[in-house]
Amino acid sequence: MLLSQIKRTDGSLAVVAREGTEAYEVKGASSVYDLATNCAENGTGIAARIDSLGFGRAVDLEAAYEEGRLLSPIHHPDPAHLHLTGTGLTHLGSAATRDAMHRKANAEEEETLTDSMKMFRMGLEDGKPANGHAGVQPEWFYKGNGANVVAPGAALPSPAFAEDAGEEPEIAGIYLIGQDGTPFRIGFALANEFSDHVMERRNYLYLAHSKLRPAAFGPEIRIGPLPADIQGTSRIRRDGEVIFEKPFLSGEQNMSHSIANLEHHHFKYALFRQPGDVHVHMFGTATLSFADGISTRRGDEFEIEAPGFGLPLRNRLSVDDAVGRQAVLVHAL
């Protein structure tokens, strides 16, 4: 089952569920957040709850997408309580690109491992622990809160001070924290973990800065377990022409960490188990157009798709010229 949110033509919000090509409004569901909250409180699975509520009118999701009425598949009533986070160096092909970006120019020996390669190797050795034990912790980063969420089809703004505006095609886990602090996984979605790779390459300690960018996810949430082998496609269009197209792989078969291990190391912090909060946690990628020498421009369209995850995630690159051109002035109280 795939779950999404649209804005009706009268401006109200509808929750949409679909199996295959048929999509319908879910009766009595005011938002995916409220639907998931009800399920967490009552110990009901989302698919079962939707079946009990029943379906309303049919929805043409692609038309809603074209008309700009397709929203992010979950939001929080207070954007400060939605957290965008992620992990890196989690995929079997991810180390080579990062290592090339971070390799020390004056390494004493050719065999010297960068910190990136050391982190990747740790994941290979202990990222998929058996018997429910916790394995090695991954690289982790913070992207922002709900204020940084960009809807599918909307412009993805890069700040004026950015040195690069590059896509990262990923799978994200979508979570709600129950009233007792228990994390509930709603499902999984496509995500564009938008980053500044030039800044990161300048010095790997700038990674935290490079990740403080908007992100898009959806358009639909896949309910149920994550497939072990996900074979998607990431592409960039410029003036209607494809200038970059490459497969991206995800799922545990293509990862150095298990999903359970990544989830454990995120939610082990009490900060991330606050009742009612929403988490969109991105699991990493091994495919970047930046690694192929692509420098994106204003107006380029990112498109990320994968079988089983519904409609492609599309966003055009914009530049927020109004922010960051000059120093921010802080006023004392």
DRENNU-607486 format. One line per 5 residues: for each residue x, y, z of N, C-alpha, C. Coordinates in nm, 3 decimals. Layout:
X Y Z X Y Z X Y Z | ...
***
This chain:
0.084 -0.119 0.000 0.000 0.000 0.000 0.087 0.124 0.000 | 0.043 0.226 -0.074 0.111 0.354 -0.081 0.020 0.462 -0.025 | 0.078 0.554 0.052 0.002 0.655 0.123 0.055 0.793 0.086 | -0.036 0.887 0.058 0.005 1.022 0.021 -0.096 1.123 0.072 | -0.064 1.251 0.053 -0.153 1.359 0.092 -0.167 1.456 -0.026
-0.289 1.500 -0.051 -0.312 1.599 -0.155 -0.394 1.714 -0.099 | -0.387 1.826 -0.167 -0.475 1.938 -0.139 -0.590 1.931 -0.238 | -0.712 1.924 -0.187 -0.828 1.923 -0.276 -0.840 2.059 -0.345 | -0.924 2.064 -0.446 -0.942 2.190 -0.520 -1.004 2.298 -0.433 | -1.071 2.257 -0.322 -1.127 2.358 -0.230 -1.029 2.399 -0.122
-0.905 2.345 -0.127 -0.801 2.382 -0.031 -0.788 2.290 0.088 | -0.884 2.199 0.110 -0.876 2.106 0.222 -0.779 1.992 0.191 | -0.736 1.921 0.294 -0.638 1.813 0.279 -0.708 1.678 0.275 | -0.659 1.590 0.191 -0.710 1.453 0.184 -0.595 1.355 0.193 | -0.617 1.245 0.264 -0.522 1.134 0.269 -0.562 1.036 0.159
-0.464 0.992 0.081 -0.490 0.906 -0.034 -0.413 0.776 -0.017 | -0.482 0.663 -0.038 -0.419 0.532 -0.035 -0.438 0.466 -0.170 | -0.338 0.388 -0.209 -0.356 0.315 -0.335 -0.282 0.183 -0.334 | -0.341 0.090 -0.408 -0.280 -0.039 -0.438 -0.277 -0.047 -0.589 | -0.160 -0.063 -0.648 -0.152 -0.063 -0.793 -0.176 0.077 -0.847
-0.262 0.086 -0.948 -0.287 0.216 -1.012 -0.408 0.289 -0.956 | -0.488 0.222 -0.874 -0.611 0.282 -0.824 -0.586 0.355 -0.692 | -0.618 0.484 -0.687 -0.597 0.566 -0.567 -0.730 0.624 -0.521 | -0.751 0.623 -0.388 -0.876 0.671 -0.332 -0.850 0.751 -0.205 | -0.935 0.848 -0.178 -0.932 0.917 -0.050 -0.969 0.819 0.061
-0.904 0.836 0.177 -0.935 0.755 0.294 -1.041 0.829 0.375 | -1.153 0.767 0.398 -1.262 0.830 0.472 -1.220 0.861 0.615 | -1.256 0.978 0.663 -1.235 1.013 0.803 -1.091 1.040 0.841 | -0.999 1.047 0.744 -0.857 1.072 0.774 -0.826 1.217 0.740 | -0.796 1.297 0.841 -0.769 1.439 0.820 -0.625 1.465 0.778
-0.533 1.375 0.812 -0.393 1.385 0.772 -0.326 1.252 0.803 | -0.211 1.227 0.740 -0.134 1.106 0.769 -0.085 1.110 0.914 | -0.051 1.229 0.961 -0.007 1.242 1.101 -0.116 1.197 1.197 | -0.237 1.245 1.178 -0.347 1.206 1.266 -0.379 1.058 1.253 | -0.373 1.007 1.130 -0.398 0.864 1.107 -0.295 0.779 1.182
-0.167 0.814 1.171 -0.062 0.739 1.238 -0.072 0.753 1.389 | -0.108 0.871 1.438 -0.124 0.892 1.582 -0.233 0.801 1.637 | -0.344 0.792 1.567 -0.453 0.704 1.610 -0.409 0.558 1.613 | -0.332 0.518 1.512 -0.283 0.379 1.508 -0.188 0.349 1.623 | -0.099 0.444 1.654 -0.005 0.424 1.764 -0.077 0.415 1.897
-0.180 0.498 1.915 -0.253 0.498 2.041 -0.335 0.371 2.061 | -0.380 0.312 1.950 -0.470 0.197 1.960 -0.405 0.065 1.923 | -0.277 0.067 1.891 -0.207 -0.056 1.856 -0.257 -0.119 1.728 | -0.295 -0.035 1.633 -0.349 -0.082 1.505 -0.251 -0.052 1.393 | -0.234 -0.146 1.301 -0.152 -0.120 1.184 -0.221 -0.021 1.091
-0.142 0.056 1.017 -0.200 0.158 0.930 -0.287 0.097 0.822 | -0.240 -0.010 0.759 -0.319 -0.073 0.652 -0.452 -0.123 0.707 | -0.450 -0.184 0.826 -0.575 -0.232 0.885 -0.667 -0.117 0.921 | -0.611 -0.008 0.970 -0.693 0.108 1.005 -0.758 0.169 0.881 | -0.684 0.176 0.773 -0.739 0.229 0.648 -0.852 0.140 0.597
-0.832 0.009 0.606 -0.938 -0.084 0.564 -1.065 -0.064 0.645 | -1.049 -0.037 0.775 -1.166 -0.017 0.860 -1.236 0.116 0.832 | -1.160 0.217 0.794 -1.220 0.346 0.763 -1.292 0.344 0.629 | -1.235 0.272 0.535 -1.295 0.264 0.403 -1.247 0.375 0.310 | -1.290 0.365 0.185 -1.242 0.456 0.082 -1.353 0.545 0.028
-1.314 0.667 -0.006 -1.406 0.763 -0.066 -1.384 0.772 -0.215 | -1.385 0.893 -0.266 -1.377 0.913 -0.411 -1.239 0.882 -0.466 | -1.238 0.846 -0.593 -1.114 0.816 -0.662 -1.032 0.944 -0.682 | -0.900 0.928 -0.688 -0.809 1.041 -0.701 -0.714 1.016 -0.818 | -0.696 1.116 -0.900 -0.596 1.111 -1.007 -0.469 1.177 -0.951
-0.379 1.094 -0.897 -0.260 1.147 -0.832 -0.169 1.221 -0.930 | -0.156 1.170 -1.050 -0.068 1.235 -1.146 -0.122 1.373 -1.183 | -0.254 1.387 -1.194 -0.312 1.519 -1.222 -0.288 1.613 -1.106 | -0.303 1.563 -0.982 -0.277 1.645 -0.864 -0.131 1.691 -0.862 | -0.041 1.604 -0.905 0.101 1.636 -0.912 0.124 1.750 -1.011
0.066 1.735 -1.129 0.082 1.837 -1.233 0.025 1.971 -1.190 | -0.082 1.969 -1.110 -0.149 2.091 -1.067 -0.088 2.151 -0.940 | 0.018 2.087 -0.886 0.083 2.139 -0.766 0.005 2.113 -0.638 | -0.082 2.012 -0.640 -0.165 1.982 -0.522 -0.117 1.858 -0.445 | -0.007 1.798 -0.490 0.048 1.683 -0.420 0.143 1.734 -0.312
0.116 1.699 -0.188 0.192 1.749 -0.074 0.295 1.646 -0.029 | 0.381 1.685 0.063 0.467 1.586 0.129 0.375 1.484 0.197 | 0.413 1.356 0.198 0.321 1.252 0.246 0.298 1.251 0.396 | 0.370 1.331 0.472 0.339 1.352 0.614 0.392 1.489 0.653 | 0.325 1.552 0.745 0.373 1.677 0.803 0.336 1.676 0.951
0.393 1.766 1.027 0.358 1.782 1.167 0.287 1.917 1.181 | 0.182 1.926 1.264 0.114 2.055 1.281 0.207 2.167 1.324 | 0.313 2.132 1.397 0.417 2.228 1.434 0.546 2.184 1.366 | 0.591 2.253 1.261 0.709 2.209 1.184 0.833 2.186 1.269 | 0.843 2.252 1.383 0.961 2.233 1.469 0.968 2.093 1.526
0.858 2.018 1.518 0.855 1.882 1.573 0.865 1.775 1.464 | 0.908 1.814 1.346 0.946 1.718 1.242 1.096 1.730 1.223 | 1.167 1.618 1.231 1.313 1.617 1.226 1.363 1.552 1.097 | 1.449 1.621 1.025 1.515 1.568 0.907 1.658 1.530 0.945 | 1.689 1.402 0.933 1.822 1.353 0.971 1.865 1.247 0.869
1.990 1.202 0.881 2.035 1.099 0.790 2.164 1.034 0.833 | 2.200 0.931 0.760 2.326 0.860 0.782 2.399 0.848 0.650 | 2.531 0.844 0.655 2.612 0.832 0.535 2.707 0.714 0.543 | 2.771 0.683 0.430 2.865 0.571 0.420 2.799 0.440 0.460 | 2.674 0.424 0.422 2.595 0.307 0.460 2.575 0.210 0.345
2.611 0.250 0.223 2.589 0.165 0.106 2.720 0.113 0.051 | 2.715 -0.004 -0.011 2.838 -0.072 -0.051 2.919 0.006 -0.151 | 2.857 0.094 -0.228 2.932 0.174 -0.324 2.959 0.315 -0.279 | 2.925 0.347 -0.154 2.930 0.487 -0.111 3.069 0.535 -0.073 | 3.158 0.444 -0.040 3.287 0.487 0.013 3.378 0.548 -0.093
3.372 0.496 -0.216 3.466 0.543 -0.319 3.449 0.692 -0.348 | 3.324 0.736 -0.365 3.300 0.877 -0.393 3.343 0.965 -0.277 | 3.303 0.926 -0.156 3.337 1.006 -0.039 3.488 1.007 -0.017 | 3.553 0.893 -0.039 3.697 0.887 -0.018 3.770 0.980 -0.114 | 3.724 0.984 -0.238 3.787 1.073 -0.335 3.769 1.219 -0.295
3.655 1.251 -0.233 3.630 1.387 -0.189 3.716 1.425 -0.069 | 3.743 1.326 0.016 3.806 1.356 0.145 3.953 1.316 0.154 | 4.006 1.252 0.051 4.143 1.201 0.062 4.242 1.314 0.086 | 4.333 1.290 0.179 4.435 1.391 0.213 4.536 1.402 0.099 | 4.564 1.524 0.058 4.654 1.545 -0.056 4.796 1.500 -0.025
4.838 1.506 0.102 4.976 1.475 0.139 4.986 1.350 0.225 | 4.903 1.251 0.191 4.909 1.126 0.268 5.050 1.067 0.259 | 5.098 1.021 0.371 5.236 0.971 0.375 5.249 0.842 0.295 | 5.143 0.759 0.299 5.150 0.633 0.228 5.026 0.619 0.142 | 5.042 0.551 0.030 4.930 0.532 -0.060 4.820 0.454 0.009
4.858 0.368 0.103 4.761 0.283 0.170 4.690 0.354 0.285 | 4.729 0.476 0.316 4.669 0.547 0.428 4.518 0.559 0.408 | 4.441 0.520 0.508 4.296 0.527 0.498 4.247 0.663 0.546 | 4.156 0.722 0.470 4.091 0.843 0.518 3.992 0.806 0.627 | 3.945 0.907 0.699 3.842 0.881 0.800 3.717 0.822 0.736
3.686 0.864 0.614 3.569 0.809 0.544 3.584 0.659 0.523 | 3.700 0.616 0.476 3.721 0.473 0.452 3.723 0.395 0.582 | 3.776 0.455 0.688 3.773 0.388 0.818 3.630 0.367 0.865 | 3.547 0.470 0.849 3.408 0.460 0.889 3.334 0.355 0.806 | 3.360 0.354 0.676 3.297 0.256 0.588 3.338 0.115 0.628
3.466 0.095 0.654 3.513 -0.038 0.691 3.449 -0.084 0.822 | 3.431 0.007 0.915 3.364 -0.029 1.041 3.223 -0.081 1.014 | 3.154 -0.017 0.918 3.021 -0.063 0.883 3.022 -0.201 0.821 | 3.119 -0.227 0.734 3.130 -0.359 0.673 3.152 -0.466 0.778 | 3.230 -0.432 0.880 3.266 -0.532 0.981 3.156 -0.554 1.084
3.079 -0.448 1.116 2.983 -0.464 1.226 2.858 -0.379 1.207 | 2.816 -0.361 1.082 2.696 -0.282 1.057 2.569 -0.363 1.050 | 2.585 -0.497 1.045 2.468 -0.585 1.039 2.479 -0.692 1.147 | 2.465 -0.651 1.273 2.479 -0.747 1.383 2.365 -0.849 1.383 | 2.396 -0.966 1.431 2.296 -1.073 1.437 2.224 -1.072 1.572
2.114 -1.142 1.577 2.039 -1.167 1.701 1.991 -1.040 1.770 | 1.964 -0.936 1.692 1.905 -0.817 1.750 2.001 -0.730 1.829 | 2.129 -0.760 1.826 2.227 -0.679 1.900 2.255 -0.550 1.825 | 2.305 -0.450 1.896 2.344 -0.325 1.833 2.483 -0.339 1.772 | 2.498 -0.293 1.650 2.628 -0.295 1.584 2.696 -0.160 1.594
2.796 -0.139 1.512 2.870 -0.013 1.514 2.779 0.101 1.471 | 2.800 0.218 1.528 2.716 0.331 1.491 2.764 0.393 1.361 | 2.672 0.442 1.279 2.708 0.500 1.150 2.743 0.647 1.162 | 2.792 0.703 1.053 2.798 0.848 1.042 2.655 0.900 1.050 | 2.635 1.013 1.116 2.499 1.068 1.135 2.504 1.219 1.111
2.397 1.274 1.057 2.392 1.419 1.038 2.250 1.471 1.053 | 2.241 1.600 1.077 2.115 1.671 1.096 2.092 1.763 0.977 | 1.971 1.762 0.923 1.939 1.847 0.809 1.845 1.961 0.845 | 1.771 1.949 0.952 1.679 2.055 0.989 1.548 2.002 1.038 | 1.449 2.090 1.046 1.315 2.049 1.090 1.215 2.067 0.976
1.088 2.070 1.010 0.986 2.077 0.908 0.992 2.202 0.822 | 1.060 2.306 0.870 1.076 2.427 0.789 1.162 2.400 0.665 | 1.240 2.293 0.666 1.327 2.258 0.554 1.265 2.157 0.459 | 1.139 2.118 0.483 1.073 2.020 0.397 1.015 2.088 0.274 | 1.045 2.034 0.158 0.994 2.084 0.031 0.902 1.977 -0.028
0.784 2.016 -0.071 0.688 1.921 -0.126 0.732 1.869 -0.261 | 0.689 1.748 -0.298 0.715 1.699 -0.434 0.661 1.799 -0.537 | 0.741 1.827 -0.637 0.701 1.920 -0.741 0.734 2.065 -0.713 | 0.764 2.098 -0.587 0.794 2.236 -0.551 0.941 2.267 -0.576 | 0.974 2.395 -0.578 1.113 2.437 -0.598 1.198 2.399 -0.478
1.317 2.348 -0.506 1.412 2.309 -0.401 1.515 2.421 -0.391 | 1.505 2.507 -0.288 1.589 2.627 -0.286 1.728 2.603 -0.228 | 1.828 2.653 -0.298 1.965 2.650 -0.250 1.998 2.789 -0.197 | 2.059 2.801 -0.079 2.091 2.935 -0.028 2.195 3.004 -0.114 | 2.192 3.135 -0.112 2.282 3.214 -0.197 2.429 3.188 -0.166
2.461 3.153 -0.041 2.600 3.130 -0.004 2.650 2.991 -0.041 | 2.563 2.904 -0.094 2.603 2.767 -0.126 2.705 2.765 -0.238 | 2.793 2.667 -0.232 2.893 2.649 -0.337 2.850 2.542 -0.438 | 2.750 2.463 -0.401 2.700 2.357 -0.487 2.557 2.326 -0.445 | 2.481 2.269 -0.535 2.343 2.230 -0.504 2.319 2.095 -0.569
2.355 1.989 -0.497 2.353 1.855 -0.555 2.252 1.763 -0.491 | 2.195 1.677 -0.574 2.097 1.579 -0.527 2.165 1.460 -0.461 | 2.092 1.391 -0.375 2.133 1.262 -0.323 2.009 1.173 -0.320 | 1.998 1.077 -0.412 1.879 0.990 -0.417 1.885 0.883 -0.309 | 1.786 0.883 -0.221 1.791 0.795 -0.105 1.653 0.738 -0.073
1.655 0.644 0.019 1.533 0.594 0.081 1.530 0.650 0.223 | 1.414 0.700 0.264 1.397 0.753 0.400 1.296 0.670 0.477 | 1.324 0.649 0.604 1.225 0.591 0.695 1.141 0.702 0.755 | 1.011 0.679 0.766 0.918 0.779 0.820 0.864 0.727 0.953 | 0.879 0.806 1.060 0.849 0.757 1.195 0.764 0.856 1.274
0.685 0.800 1.364 0.609 0.878 1.462 0.646 0.827 1.600 | 0.666 0.919 1.695 0.696 0.879 1.832 0.566 0.874 1.913 | 0.540 0.757 1.972 0.419 0.738 2.051 0.425 0.814 2.182 | 0.312 0.817 2.252 0.301 0.893 2.376 0.391 0.840 2.487 | 0.431 0.713 2.479 0.523 0.658 2.579 0.668 0.663 2.533
0.695 0.731 2.421 0.831 0.742 2.370 0.873 0.631 2.276 | 0.781 0.544 2.238 0.813 0.436 2.145 0.814 0.486 2.001 | 0.921 0.460 1.925 0.920 0.498 1.783 0.837 0.398 1.702 | 0.747 0.448 1.620 0.667 0.366 1.529 0.708 0.401 1.386 | 0.742 0.298 1.309 0.774 0.320 1.169 0.646 0.318 1.087
0.619 0.429 1.017 0.502 0.436 0.930 0.532 0.367 0.799 | 0.650 0.387 0.745 0.689 0.324 0.618 0.814 0.387 0.562 | 0.830 0.376 0.432 0.951 0.424 0.365 0.912 0.507 0.243 | 0.997 0.603 0.206 0.969 0.690 0.093 1.098 0.724 0.019 | 1.084 0.762 -0.106 1.195 0.820 -0.180 1.233 0.954 -0.116
1.359 0.991 -0.126 1.402 1.119 -0.070 1.515 1.177 -0.153 | 1.520 1.310 -0.157 1.632 1.382 -0.216 1.702 1.454 -0.102 | 1.814 1.396 -0.059 1.890 1.453 0.053 1.988 1.555 -0.006 | 1.934 1.670 -0.037 2.000 1.781 -0.106 2.119 1.832 -0.024 | 2.237 1.845 -0.088 2.359 1.880 -0.015 2.451 1.969 -0.096
2.551 2.025 -0.027 2.653 2.110 -0.089 2.784 2.032 -0.091 | 2.813 1.966 -0.204 2.928 1.877 -0.208 3.060 1.951 -0.226 | 3.056 2.069 -0.285 3.179 2.147 -0.296 3.226 2.191 -0.158 | 3.133 2.237 -0.076 3.169 2.275 0.060 3.224 2.156 0.137 | 3.159 2.040 0.123 3.203 1.921 0.194 3.343 1.879 0.149
3.368 1.887 0.019 3.499 1.847 -0.033 3.609 1.940 0.016 | 3.576 2.066 0.041 3.677 2.161 0.087 3.742 2.113 0.217 | 3.661 2.058 0.305 3.710 2.000 0.430 3.599 1.913 0.486 | 3.627 1.786 0.516 3.520 1.696 0.557 3.455 1.741 0.689 | 3.523 1.830 0.765 3.461 1.882 0.887 3.350 1.982 0.855
3.337 2.020 0.728 3.225 2.103 0.684 3.101 2.020 0.650 | 3.108 1.889 0.671 2.994 1.804 0.640 2.866 1.856 0.707 | 2.877 1.895 0.834 2.758 1.941 0.906 2.696 2.063 0.838 | 2.780 2.156 0.793 2.730 2.273 0.720 2.666 2.231 0.588 | 2.731 2.139 0.517 2.687 2.102 0.383 2.551 2.036 0.382
2.511 1.979 0.496 2.383 1.907 0.505 2.268 1.998 0.547 | 2.296 2.118 0.594 2.188 2.208 0.638 2.124 2.272 0.515 | 2.047 2.193 0.448 1.979 2.231 0.324 1.837 2.175 0.327 | 1.748 2.229 0.245 1.615 2.169 0.233 1.624 2.025 0.181 | 1.515 1.953 0.195 1.507 1.817 0.143 1.363 1.791 0.101
1.347 1.701 0.006 1.215 1.659 -0.037 1.203 1.509 -0.017 | 1.083 1.463 0.011 1.059 1.318 0.021 0.918 1.287 -0.025 | 0.897 1.162 -0.062 0.769 1.120 -0.115 0.780 1.098 -0.266 | 0.672 1.118 -0.343 0.542 1.169 -0.300 0.459 1.073 -0.214 | 0.497 0.943 -0.213 0.416 0.845 -0.143 0.500 0.769 -0.042
0.436 0.724 0.065 0.500 0.639 0.166 0.461 0.496 0.138 | 0.560 0.410 0.128 0.536 0.266 0.111 0.515 0.205 0.248 | 0.398 0.148 0.270 0.366 0.083 0.397 0.417 -0.061 0.392 | 0.484 -0.104 0.499 0.536 -0.240 0.502 0.687 -0.242 0.504 | 0.747 -0.361 0.498 0.893 -0.374 0.507 0.963 -0.319 0.385
1.091 -0.283 0.404 1.172 -0.233 0.294 1.224 -0.351 0.211 | 1.208 -0.346 0.078 1.265 -0.453 -0.004 1.416 -0.464 0.016 | 1.468 -0.585 0.007 1.611 -0.606 0.029 1.695 -0.549 -0.085 | 1.639 -0.544 -0.206 1.713 -0.497 -0.323 1.629 -0.393 -0.396 | 1.667 -0.267 -0.384 1.597 -0.158 -0.451 1.686 -0.106 -0.563
1.633 -0.102 -0.683 1.708 -0.056 -0.799 1.633 0.060 -0.862 | 1.676 0.180 -0.827 1.609 0.300 -0.874 1.691 0.375 -0.978 | 1.640 0.491 -1.016 1.709 0.576 -1.114 1.707 0.720 -1.066 | 1.821 0.785 -1.080 1.834 0.928 -1.050 1.870 0.999 -1.179 | 1.798 1.107 -1.209 1.829 1.182 -1.332 1.812 1.332 -1.309
1.877 1.408 -1.396 1.864 1.554 -1.395 1.828 1.599 -1.536 | 1.728 1.684 -1.545 1.689 1.742 -1.674 1.723 1.891 -1.674 | 1.773 1.936 -1.787 1.803 2.078 -1.806 1.740 2.123 -1.938 | 1.650 2.219 -1.929 1.579 2.266 -2.048 1.514 2.151 -2.124 | 1.460 2.056 -2.047 1.388 1.945 -2.107 1.474 1.828 -2.150
1.607 1.842 -2.146 1.698 1.736 -2.188 1.762 1.670 -2.066 | 1.775 1.537 -2.071 1.841 1.464 -1.962 1.991 1.484 -1.972 | 2.052 1.544 -1.869 2.197 1.566 -1.869 2.268 1.468 -1.776 | 2.191 1.396 -1.695 2.249 1.296 -1.604 2.144 1.190 -1.578 | 2.184 1.065 -1.589 2.095 0.954 -1.554 2.179 0.836 -1.510
2.148 0.786 -1.392 2.230 0.678 -1.337 2.146 0.597 -1.239 | 2.167 0.466 -1.232 2.095 0.386 -1.133 2.146 0.413 -0.993 | 2.056 0.401 -0.896 2.100 0.400 -0.757 2.043 0.276 -0.690 | 2.121 0.219 -0.602 2.083 0.096 -0.533 2.061 0.124 -0.386 | 1.963 0.057 -0.328 1.942 0.065 -0.184 1.881 -0.067 -0.138
1.836 -0.071 -0.013 1.793 -0.197 0.046 1.912 -0.268 0.108 | 1.887 -0.351 0.206 1.996 -0.410 0.285 2.092 -0.494 0.203 | 2.046 -0.550 0.091 2.135 -0.627 0.006 2.249 -0.541 -0.049 | 2.224 -0.411 -0.058 2.322 -0.318 -0.113 2.382 -0.225 -0.009 | 2.363 -0.259 0.119 2.406 -0.172 0.227 2.506 -0.242 0.319
2.587 -0.162 0.386 2.681 -0.214 0.485 2.622 -0.213 0.625 | 2.508 -0.151 0.642 2.436 -0.149 0.769 2.297 -0.205 0.749 | 2.242 -0.266 0.851 2.102 -0.305 0.848 2.015 -0.185 0.884 | 1.891 -0.186 0.839 1.798 -0.079 0.875 1.780 -0.076 1.026 | 1.770 -0.194 1.087 1.750 -0.200 1.232 1.866 -0.134 1.306
1.988 -0.151 1.257 2.103 -0.090 1.323 2.101 0.061 1.308 | 2.065 0.110 1.189 2.055 0.254 1.169 1.946 0.314 1.255 | 1.833 0.245 1.265 1.723 0.294 1.349 1.764 0.295 1.496 | 1.831 0.190 1.541 1.874 0.184 1.682 1.961 0.304 1.718 | 2.059 0.334 1.633 2.154 0.439 1.668 2.095 0.579 1.654
1.984 0.593 1.585 1.915 0.721 1.582 1.827 0.736 1.706 | 1.746 0.635 1.732 1.647 0.646 1.838 1.700 0.609 1.977 | 1.828 0.574 1.988 1.884 0.550 2.121 1.893 0.679 2.201 | 1.887 0.793 2.133 1.891 0.922 2.201 1.750 0.962 2.245 | 1.735 0.990 2.374 1.604 1.029 2.426 1.550 1.153 2.357
1.639 1.238 2.310 1.599 1.358 2.236 1.510 1.324 2.118 | 1.534 1.207 2.058 1.460 1.168 1.939 1.345 1.072 1.971 | 1.308 1.067 2.098 1.193 0.986 2.138 1.091 1.072 2.214 | 1.073 1.194 2.167 0.978 1.285 2.230 0.838 1.260 2.174 | 0.738 1.237 2.261 0.604 1.200 2.216 0.548 1.297 2.113
0.494 1.239 2.007 0.428 1.317 1.903 0.518 1.366 1.792 | 0.649 1.355 1.807 0.740 1.404 1.703 0.737 1.312 1.581 | 0.769 1.370 1.466 0.784 1.296 1.340 0.930 1.299 1.299 | 0.980 1.186 1.250 1.118 1.178 1.202 1.120 1.128 1.058 | 1.196 1.197 0.976 1.224 1.152 0.839 1.375 1.128 0.836
1.413 1.000 0.838 1.554 0.963 0.853 1.603 0.899 0.723 | 1.702 0.961 0.660 1.750 0.919 0.528 1.869 0.826 0.543 | 1.867 0.718 0.466 1.959 0.607 0.488 2.086 0.610 0.404 | 2.103 0.711 0.319 2.229 0.721 0.245 2.218 0.675 0.100 | 2.324 0.700 0.024 2.327 0.667 -0.118 2.470 0.645 -0.164
2.484 0.587 -0.282 2.616 0.572 -0.343 2.622 0.642 -0.478 | 2.517 0.717 -0.514 2.507 0.778 -0.647 2.493 0.929 -0.636 | 2.587 1.002 -0.693 2.584 1.148 -0.693 2.621 1.199 -0.832 | 2.544 1.292 -0.886 2.584 1.351 -1.014 2.713 1.432 -0.997 | 2.736 1.485 -0.878 2.857 1.563 -0.852 2.982 1.479 -0.878
2.974 1.349 -0.844 3.089 1.261 -0.865 3.119 1.242 -1.013 | 3.020 1.268 -1.099 3.039 1.257 -1.244 3.067 1.392 -1.309 | 3.099 1.491 -1.227 3.138 1.621 -1.280 3.023 1.713 -1.316 | 2.902 1.681 -1.272 2.787 1.764 -1.302 2.781 1.882 -1.204 | 2.768 2.001 -1.257 2.746 2.121 -1.176 2.605 2.171 -1.208
2.516 2.165 -1.111 2.376 2.197 -1.136 2.356 2.347 -1.150 | 2.244 2.382 -1.215 2.209 2.522 -1.238 2.065 2.547 -1.197 | 2.037 2.672 -1.172 1.900 2.714 -1.145 1.807 2.663 -1.258 | 1.697 2.601 -1.220 1.603 2.550 -1.318 1.618 2.403 -1.351 | 1.732 2.342 -1.316 1.748 2.198 -1.337 1.642 2.122 -1.258
1.594 2.013 -1.315 1.494 1.931 -1.246 1.555 1.799 -1.203 | 1.547 1.770 -1.073 1.589 1.642 -1.018 1.470 1.546 -1.025 | 1.498 1.422 -1.062 1.393 1.320 -1.063 1.450 1.191 -1.005 | 1.383 1.137 -0.905 1.426 1.014 -0.839 1.308 0.917 -0.840 | 1.331 0.795 -0.887 1.223 0.697 -0.891 1.278 0.558 -0.861
1.188 0.472 -0.813 1.223 0.333 -0.787 1.095 0.250 -0.789 | 1.099 0.133 -0.851 0.980 0.048 -0.854 0.931 0.017 -0.712 | 0.800 0.023 -0.694 0.741 -0.009 -0.564 0.726 0.110 -0.471 | 0.773 0.230 -0.514 0.765 0.347 -0.428 0.673 0.456 -0.486 | 0.596 0.420 -0.586 0.497 0.513 -0.638 0.553 0.613 -0.736
0.493 0.730 -0.737 0.530 0.833 -0.834 0.674 0.881 -0.810 | 0.742 0.925 -0.916 0.878 0.979 -0.899 0.876 1.105 -0.813 | 0.988 1.130 -0.748 1.006 1.254 -0.673 1.075 1.354 -0.764 | 1.006 1.466 -0.794 1.061 1.567 -0.883 1.064 1.703 -0.814 | 1.174 1.772 -0.832 1.188 1.909 -0.780 1.283 1.987 -0.869
1.249 2.114 -0.893 1.338 2.201 -0.969 1.427 2.282 -0.874 | 1.550 2.302 -0.916 1.645 2.378 -0.836 1.618 2.528 -0.848 | 1.608 2.593 -0.734 1.601 2.739 -0.732 1.712 2.790 -0.643 | 1.736 2.921 -0.647 1.839 2.982 -0.563 1.774 3.092 -0.481 | 1.794 3.086 -0.350 1.735 3.185 -0.261 1.829 3.305 -0.251
1.820 3.395 -0.347 1.912 3.510 -0.354 1.897 3.606 -0.237 | 1.781 3.603 -0.171 1.754 3.703 -0.067 1.824 3.672 0.065 | 1.879 3.552 0.078 1.938 3.512 0.205 2.087 3.485 0.188 | 2.166 3.538 0.277 2.306 3.501 0.285 2.402 3.586 0.204 | 2.353 3.687 0.131 2.445 3.769 0.053 2.531 3.857 0.144
2.479 3.888 0.260 2.556 3.970 0.353 2.546 3.911 0.492 | 2.627 3.959 0.582 2.631 3.904 0.717 2.497 3.924 0.786 | 2.455 3.825 0.863 2.332 3.835 0.940 2.359 3.921 1.063 | 2.280 4.021 1.083 2.298 4.110 1.197 2.217 4.059 1.316 | 2.284 4.046 1.428 2.219 4.001 1.551 2.195 4.122 1.641
2.074 4.141 1.685 2.038 4.255 1.768 2.029 4.213 1.915 | 2.098 4.282 2.000 2.093 4.251 2.142 1.962 4.300 2.202 | 1.912 4.227 2.302 1.790 4.267 2.371 1.825 4.340 2.500
***
